[in-house]
Structures are given as structure tokens and as C-alpha cells.
């Protein structure tokens, strides 16, 4: 079983989620974090069912991510 990393972003309008390590575009959204996560998990399953294991990247996706605030004032 492959584990797929998912990025979830909070926006003023709600949440957006997208996986790393899949070929093609898979984006999901929801009013809450949980809704966006459930939507992206459903979309990932559909994507793999449709395109098979060829939809999985052969190389590992990014293993670490960092979110920082820059010291530059705008």
C-alpha cells in the first residue's frame, strides 16, 4: 500500500487540498479541513481507479516541507 502525502491549504473561502506524487491534476476543496481531506481522498481513489498504478510517480515526492514567514516587510 502506498501512502500519498497531501497538502491542505486554508484560504478565506475554505480549504483546498491536493496530493503529491500523482501524475495529473487532482484538487479538492471543502468548507472545513475535514471536508477538503475527505474530498481529496475520494478524488485520489478515483484517479488511481481510472488511470491505474501508472498514475503514481515512480520517484518519491517531496519528503519535507517548510512554511515560514519571511522577515521582509511588505
Secondary structure, 3 states (H helix, E strand, C coil): CCCCCEEEEEECCEEEEEECCECCCCEEEECCHHHHHHHHHHHHHHHHHHHHHHHECCCCCCCCCCCCCCCCCC
